[in-house]
Amino acid sequence: MKLKFKIKSGALQFTVFIAVLIALLLAGLILYAYTFIYMKEQSKGAIENIQIADIGIQSLLEQKELNTDTISIDYLNKENQIIKTHLSQWGVFQKGMTITQFRKKRFIKTAVIGSLLIADKSPTLYLQETHNALTVVGNTKIQGINYLPKQGVNSGYIAGNSYYGSQLIYGKTEKSTSELPKPEKTYLDAISFYIKNYKINREEDYINLNSGRKITNSFKEKTKGFYSENPITIENKILSGNFIIKSETSIKIRKTALLNDVILIAPIIEIEDETAGCFQAIATRKIVMGKKCNLSYPSALLLFQDNKNNISDNTNYNNSRDNQIYVDTGCNIKGSVIYIQTKEIADFQTQIVLEKDSKIKGQVYCNGNFEIKGTVSGCVYTKQFIANQAGSIFVNHVYNASIENENIPHFYGGIILEQEPKTVLKWLY
């Protein structure tokens, strides 16, 4: 006798359901494991992007030549990881960019780069050898490492005032040379290009200064600019980022304008009283800064005179403030103030004037004549000092002024000098 067993259809359906459920669970576990591994790799790649970007920036600090395009760095053999760098001139400093990519994740890091200055090791004062001793008068204080002519330092006498310090120099003294440390050649070439040849050729690179009160442009994007043959007045504006503004005549900055990381280029640049911001001003005739201005780090004022082939470029203009950078009273500048002439002229004109109660925290570089009545915290490189007092001109005299290396960060930066290491001055956005 045969027994017949019948499986109910409900049981078969339940079995299939269990099998499908197990298959889905296994597929989910496999997908979860794959996703977890993928996300872990992506996260690790993103972190490595940031870490490798620092390696790229470090390579730019060691790079001597500028490059017009991004270049790849073959520092490792790693699948899906790419690193590219770009080094270009940015006003009186350099701009470094590192691009790292892992699969589709991309990270860009940009920075302003300059020469490294160390408070207790770099020169506080480098006075070029012109066979004239440094003379200190009044309440003058010079402190730090000082490079002076072989005649050394003396005390002097101006308008009934002698020297009131307890010692002539507070610090170490070395002998200077007949030339100041020179900026890199690429530096001078780039500044000359800005002044003589820079223009905006493409419409997409042009900005309209009247397009709004606040205009920004990231340093991860292409540089944009504004160019005019006529005078430009910047007022009631907030300009931040990757901009160059150039006039063939003059630029005037009102105190109602706030400029951040912008480059200004014109023969004459005038900065109104109480102006604040962080920018670079590059001029060929004069820069005049009004009272109580406040420029944050790393700002820069540069007067560049290419008189190598034409001495008449150093013409005595009718206005006494022509042919010079003039910083009025009560100003605070954090950054660099620079005067460069391509051929040094023996004269007694004053190329940089720092008035009373004004402070420069950073660097002064002047291969002309510097009249200091305020304070420089950082370093001064100059061909000569000038003191215009009591109707007379006193050469290599410092009167009622201070040059010191105490009230600055231990590490800071200035313009790119030959044979000097470089450092990051500011991270950009």
C-alpha positions as CSV (number, residue, x, y, z in Angstrom):
1,M,0.0,0.0,0.0
2,K,1.5,3.3,-1.1
3,L,1.2,6.5,1.0
4,K,0.8,9.7,-0.9
5,F,2.1,13.0,0.7
6,K,1.0,16.3,-0.6
7,I,2.8,19.5,0.2
8,K,0.5,22.3,0.6
9,S,1.1,25.3,-1.6
10,G,1.3,27.6,1.4
11,A,4.3,25.7,2.7
12,L,6.1,26.0,-0.7
13,Q,5.5,29.7,-0.8
14,F,6.9,30.0,2.7
15,T,10.0,28.1,1.7
16,V,10.5,30.4,-1.4
17,F,10.0,33.4,0.8
18,I,12.6,32.3,3.3
19,A,15.1,31.6,0.5
20,V,14.5,35.0,-1.1
21,L,14.8,36.7,2.3
22,I,18.1,34.9,3.0
23,A,19.3,35.9,-0.5
24,L,18.4,39.5,0.2
25,L,20.0,39.5,3.6
26,L,23.2,38.1,2.1
27,A,23.1,40.6,-0.8
28,G,22.5,43.4,1.8
29,L,25.5,42.2,3.9
30,I,27.7,42.1,0.8
31,L,26.5,45.5,-0.3
32,Y,27.0,46.9,3.2
33,A,30.6,45.5,3.3
34,Y,31.3,46.9,-0.1
35,T,29.9,50.3,0.7
36,F,31.7,50.4,4.1
37,I,35.0,49.6,2.3
38,Y,34.3,52.1,-0.4
39,M,33.4,54.9,2.0
40,K,36.4,54.0,4.2
41,E,38.6,54.4,1.1
42,Q,36.9,57.6,0.1
43,S,37.3,59.0,3.6
44,K,40.9,57.9,3.8
45,G,41.5,59.4,0.3
46,A,39.9,62.8,1.4
47,I,42.1,62.9,4.5
48,E,45.2,62.0,2.4
49,N,44.2,64.8,0.0
50,I,44.5,67.3,2.8
51,Q,47.8,65.8,4.1
52,I,49.3,65.5,0.6
53,A,48.4,69.1,-0.1
54,D,50.8,70.1,2.7
55,I,53.5,68.2,0.9
56,G,52.7,70.1,-2.3
57,I,52.9,73.5,-0.5
58,Q,56.3,72.4,1.0
59,S,57.6,71.6,-2.5
60,L,56.6,75.1,-3.6
61,L,58.5,76.7,-0.7
62,E,61.6,75.0,-2.1
63,Q,60.8,75.8,-5.8
64,K,62.9,78.6,-7.3
65,E,61.2,79.1,-10.7
66,L,57.7,80.3,-11.3
67,N,55.5,78.2,-13.6
68,T,52.7,79.3,-15.9
69,D,50.7,76.1,-15.6
70,T,50.1,73.4,-13.0
71,I,52.7,70.7,-12.8
72,S,52.3,67.1,-11.5
73,I,54.5,65.8,-8.7
74,D,55.6,62.2,-8.9
75,Y,56.3,61.7,-5.2
76,L,54.5,58.4,-4.8
77,N,53.0,55.6,-6.8
78,K,49.5,55.4,-5.5
79,E,46.5,54.4,-7.5
80,N,43.8,57.1,-8.1
81,Q,45.8,59.8,-6.2
82,I,47.0,62.9,-8.1
83,I,48.8,66.0,-6.9
84,K,49.6,69.1,-8.9
85,T,51.2,72.4,-7.9
86,H,51.3,75.9,-9.3
87,L,53.6,78.8,-8.3
88,S,53.0,82.3,-9.6
89,Q,53.7,85.9,-8.6
90,W,51.0,87.6,-6.6
91,G,51.9,91.3,-6.3
92,V,55.1,91.7,-4.2
93,F,54.7,88.1,-2.9
94,Q,54.1,84.7,-4.5
95,K,51.0,82.6,-4.7
96,G,51.2,78.9,-4.3
97,M,48.4,76.4,-5.2
98,T,48.2,72.7,-4.6
99,I,45.5,70.5,-6.2
100,T,45.1,67.0,-4.9
101,Q,42.6,64.5,-6.2
102,F,41.5,61.0,-5.1
103,R,39.0,59.6,-7.6
104,K,36.3,62.3,-7.8
105,K,37.2,64.0,-4.5
106,R,39.3,67.2,-5.1
107,F,41.0,69.4,-2.6
108,I,42.7,72.8,-3.3
109,K,45.0,74.7,-1.0
110,T,46.3,78.1,-1.7
111,A,48.7,80.4,0.2
112,V,50.6,83.7,0.0
113,I,54.4,82.9,0.1
114,G,57.3,85.2,1.1
115,S,60.8,85.0,2.4
116,L,61.2,83.6,6.0
117,L,62.3,86.0,8.7
118,I,63.1,84.8,12.2
119,A,62.9,87.5,14.9
120,D,66.0,86.5,16.8
121,K,68.1,85.4,13.8
122,S,67.3,87.7,10.9
123,P,68.7,91.2,10.6
124,T,66.7,93.8,12.5
125,L,68.7,96.5,10.6
126,Y,70.7,96.1,7.4
127,L,72.3,99.5,6.6
128,Q,74.2,99.4,3.3
129,E,77.9,100.2,3.2
130,T,78.1,103.8,2.0
131,H,81.1,104.8,4.1
132,N,78.9,106.8,6.5
133,A,78.5,105.8,10.1
134,L,75.0,105.4,11.6
135,T,74.2,108.2,13.9
136,V,71.6,107.9,16.6
137,V,70.0,111.0,18.2
138,G,67.3,111.8,20.8
139,N,65.1,108.9,22.1
140,T,66.2,106.5,19.4
141,K,66.3,102.8,20.1
142,I,67.8,100.1,17.8
143,Q,67.6,96.6,19.1
144,G,68.5,93.2,17.5
145,I,71.0,91.9,15.0
146,N,72.4,94.9,13.1
147,Y,74.5,95.0,9.9
148,L,76.3,98.4,9.7
149,P,79.0,100.1,7.7
150,K,82.5,99.6,8.9
151,Q,82.4,103.1,10.5
152,G,79.9,101.7,13.0
153,V,77.6,103.8,15.0
154,N,77.9,107.2,16.7
155,S,75.8,109.5,18.9
156,G,74.7,112.8,17.3
157,Y,73.2,116.2,18.0
158,I,70.1,117.7,16.2
159,A,68.2,120.9,17.2
160,G,69.6,120.9,20.7
161,N,69.0,117.2,21.3
162,S,71.7,114.7,21.9
163,Y,71.3,110.9,22.2
164,Y,69.6,109.8,25.4
165,G,70.0,106.0,25.4
166,S,72.2,104.1,27.7
167,Q,74.0,102.4,24.8
168,L,74.2,103.1,21.1
169,I,73.0,99.7,19.9
170,Y,71.1,97.1,21.9
171,G,72.3,93.9,20.3
172,K,74.8,92.3,18.0
173,T,76.6,94.2,15.3
174,E,78.0,92.8,12.0
175,K,79.5,94.5,9.0
176,S,77.2,95.2,6.0
177,T,78.2,95.1,2.3
178,S,78.1,97.6,-0.5
179,E,74.8,96.2,-1.7
180,L,71.6,95.2,0.0
181,P,70.4,91.6,-0.3
182,K,68.6,91.5,-3.6
183,P,65.1,90.4,-4.5
184,E,64.9,87.4,-6.8
185,K,65.1,88.3,-10.5
186,T,61.7,86.8,-11.2
187,Y,60.3,89.2,-8.6
188,L,61.6,92.3,-10.5
189,D,60.4,90.9,-13.8
190,A,57.0,90.2,-12.4
191,I,56.6,93.7,-10.9
192,S,57.7,95.2,-14.2
193,F,55.1,93.2,-16.0
194,Y,52.3,94.3,-13.7
195,I,53.3,97.9,-14.2
196,K,54.0,97.9,-18.0
197,N,52.0,95.1,-19.5
198,Y,49.2,93.9,-17.3
199,K,45.8,94.3,-19.0
200,I,42.5,92.4,-19.1
201,N,42.2,90.7,-22.4
202,R,39.1,88.5,-22.0
203,E,35.7,89.6,-21.1
204,E,35.1,86.8,-18.6
205,D,38.1,88.0,-16.6
206,Y,36.7,91.5,-16.2
207,I,34.8,92.7,-13.1
208,N,32.4,95.6,-13.0
209,L,33.1,97.6,-9.9
210,N,29.5,99.0,-10.1
211,S,27.9,95.5,-10.0
212,G,27.3,95.6,-6.3
213,R,28.5,96.7,-2.9
214,K,30.2,93.4,-2.1
215,I,32.3,91.5,-4.7
216,T,34.3,88.4,-4.0
217,N,36.4,86.0,-6.0
218,S,38.0,82.9,-4.6
219,F,41.7,82.2,-5.2
220,K,40.6,78.8,-6.4
221,E,39.2,80.6,-9.5
222,K,41.0,82.6,-12.2
223,T,42.2,86.1,-11.3
224,K,39.7,88.8,-12.3
225,G,40.4,92.5,-12.7
226,F,39.4,96.0,-13.6
227,Y,41.4,98.2,-15.9
228,S,41.1,101.9,-16.8
229,E,43.2,104.6,-18.4
230,N,41.4,107.1,-16.1
231,P,41.6,107.7,-12.4
232,I,39.7,105.2,-10.2
233,T,38.1,105.9,-6.9
234,I,37.1,103.0,-4.7
235,E,34.4,103.8,-2.1
236,N,31.4,102.2,-0.5
237,K,32.7,98.8,-1.6
238,I,33.8,95.5,-0.1
239,L,36.2,93.7,-2.4
240,S,37.6,90.4,-1.3
241,G,39.8,87.9,-3.0
242,N,41.5,87.3,-6.3
243,F,41.3,90.7,-7.9
244,I,43.7,93.1,-9.6
245,I,42.7,96.7,-10.2
246,K,44.8,98.9,-12.4
247,S,44.7,102.5,-13.6
248,E,47.1,104.2,-15.9
249,T,46.6,107.4,-13.9
250,S,45.7,107.0,-10.2
251,I,43.8,105.1,-7.7
252,K,42.1,106.6,-4.6
253,I,40.9,104.5,-1.7
254,R,38.2,106.0,0.5
255,K,37.8,104.9,4.1
256,T,34.3,103.6,3.2
257,A,36.0,100.9,1.1
258,L,37.1,97.6,2.6
259,L,39.7,95.7,0.5
260,N,40.9,92.2,1.4
261,D,43.8,90.5,-0.5
262,V,43.3,92.8,-3.6
263,I,46.2,94.2,-5.7
264,L,46.1,97.8,-6.8
265,I,48.4,99.2,-9.5
266,A,48.7,102.8,-10.6
267,P,51.4,105.5,-10.9
268,I,49.8,107.3,-8.0
269,I,47.9,105.6,-5.1
270,E,46.2,107.7,-2.4
271,I,44.8,106.1,0.8
272,E,42.3,108.2,2.7
273,D,42.6,108.8,6.5
274,E,41.3,105.9,8.7
275,T,41.2,103.4,5.8
276,A,41.4,99.8,7.0
277,G,41.9,96.5,5.0
278,C,44.5,94.1,3.7
279,F,45.8,94.8,0.2
280,Q,48.9,95.5,-1.9
281,A,49.5,98.9,-3.5
282,I,52.0,99.0,-6.4
283,A,52.9,102.4,-7.8
284,T,55.6,104.1,-9.9
285,R,55.3,107.7,-8.8
286,K,54.0,108.0,-5.3
287,I,51.9,106.3,-2.5
288,V,50.4,108.6,0.1
289,M,48.8,107.1,3.2
290,G,46.6,109.3,5.3
291,K,46.4,109.5,9.1
292,K,45.3,106.6,11.3
293,C,45.1,103.9,8.6
294,N,45.2,100.3,9.7
295,L,46.4,97.6,7.2
296,S,46.5,94.0,8.4
297,Y,49.0,91.3,7.5
298,P,50.3,90.7,4.9
299,S,49.7,94.1,3.3
300,A,52.3,95.7,1.1
301,L,53.1,99.2,-0.3
302,L,55.6,99.1,-3.2
303,L,57.0,102.1,-5.1
304,F,58.9,100.7,-8.1
305,Q,61.1,103.0,-10.3
306,D,62.7,101.4,-13.4
307,N,65.4,104.0,-13.9
308,K,68.1,101.7,-15.2
309,N,68.1,103.0,-18.7
310,N,66.5,106.4,-18.1
311,I,67.8,108.5,-15.2
312,S,65.2,111.1,-15.9
313,D,62.7,108.8,-14.3
314,N,63.9,110.1,-11.0
315,T,62.7,113.6,-11.8
316,N,62.3,116.1,-9.0
317,Y,58.5,116.7,-9.1
318,N,57.0,119.9,-7.9
319,N,55.1,118.1,-5.1
320,S,57.4,117.1,-2.3
321,R,55.6,113.8,-1.8
322,D,56.2,112.7,-5.4
323,N,58.8,110.0,-5.8
324,Q,58.1,108.5,-2.3
325,I,56.0,106.4,0.0
326,Y,54.5,108.7,2.6
327,V,52.9,107.2,5.7
328,D,51.2,109.9,7.9
329,T,50.8,109.9,11.7
330,G,49.0,107.2,13.7
331,C,49.1,104.4,11.0
332,N,49.6,100.7,11.7
333,I,50.9,98.6,8.8
334,K,51.4,94.9,9.2
335,G,53.4,93.7,6.2
336,S,56.0,95.1,3.9
337,V,56.8,98.7,2.8
338,I,59.2,98.6,-0.2
339,Y,61.0,101.1,-2.4
340,I,63.0,99.7,-5.3
341,Q,64.9,101.6,-8.0
342,T,66.7,99.5,-10.7
343,K,69.6,101.9,-10.7
344,E,70.6,103.6,-7.4
345,I,71.0,107.3,-7.7
346,A,73.2,109.3,-5.3
347,D,70.9,112.0,-3.9
348,F,69.3,113.1,-0.7
349,Q,65.6,112.8,-1.7
350,T,63.5,110.8,0.7
351,Q,61.9,107.7,-0.8
352,I,60.1,106.3,2.3
353,V,58.8,108.6,5.1
354,L,57.3,107.0,8.3
355,E,55.8,109.8,10.4
356,K,55.6,110.0,14.2
357,D,53.3,107.6,16.1
358,S,53.1,105.3,13.0
359,K,54.2,101.7,13.2
360,I,55.3,99.1,10.6
361,K,55.2,95.5,11.9
362,G,57.1,93.5,9.4
363,Q,59.6,94.6,6.8
364,V,60.9,97.8,5.3
365,Y,63.1,97.4,2.1
366,C,64.5,100.6,0.6
367,N,67.4,100.8,-1.8
368,G,67.0,104.6,-1.5
369,N,66.7,106.9,1.5
370,F,64.4,106.2,4.5
371,E,63.2,108.8,7.0
372,I,61.9,107.1,10.1
373,K,60.1,109.0,12.8
374,G,58.0,106.2,14.1
375,T,58.6,102.5,14.9
376,V,59.5,99.5,12.8
377,S,59.0,96.1,14.6
378,G,60.7,93.5,12.4
379,C,63.5,94.4,10.0
380,V,64.8,97.3,7.9
381,Y,66.9,97.0,4.8
382,T,68.0,100.4,3.6
383,K,70.7,102.2,1.6
384,Q,70.6,105.3,3.8
385,F,68.7,107.0,6.5
386,I,67.7,110.7,6.1
387,A,66.6,113.1,8.9
388,N,65.0,116.3,7.7
389,Q,65.3,118.5,10.8
390,A,65.8,122.2,11.6
391,G,66.0,123.1,7.9
392,S,68.9,120.7,7.3
393,I,69.4,117.2,5.9
394,F,71.2,114.7,8.1
395,V,72.5,111.7,6.3
396,N,72.4,108.3,8.1
397,H,70.8,109.9,11.2
398,V,68.0,108.3,13.1
399,Y,66.1,110.8,15.3
400,N,63.5,109.9,17.9
401,A,62.6,106.5,16.2
402,S,62.7,102.8,17.1
403,I,63.8,99.7,15.2
404,E,63.3,96.5,17.2
405,N,62.6,92.8,17.0
406,E,60.6,92.2,20.1
407,N,57.0,93.1,19.2
408,I,56.6,90.7,16.3
409,P,55.9,86.9,15.9
410,H,59.0,84.7,16.1
411,F,58.4,83.6,12.5
412,Y,57.1,86.1,9.9
413,G,57.7,86.9,6.2
414,G,58.5,89.5,3.7
415,I,59.4,89.9,0.0
416,I,61.2,87.2,-1.8
417,L,65.0,87.7,-1.5
418,E,67.7,85.7,-3.2
419,Q,69.1,82.8,-1.2
420,E,66.5,83.1,1.5
421,P,64.1,80.3,2.6
422,K,60.4,80.9,2.0
423,T,57.4,80.5,4.3
424,V,53.6,80.8,4.1
425,L,52.4,84.3,5.0
426,K,48.7,83.6,4.8
427,W,46.3,80.8,3.8
428,L,43.9,81.9,1.1
429,Y,40.3,80.9,0.3
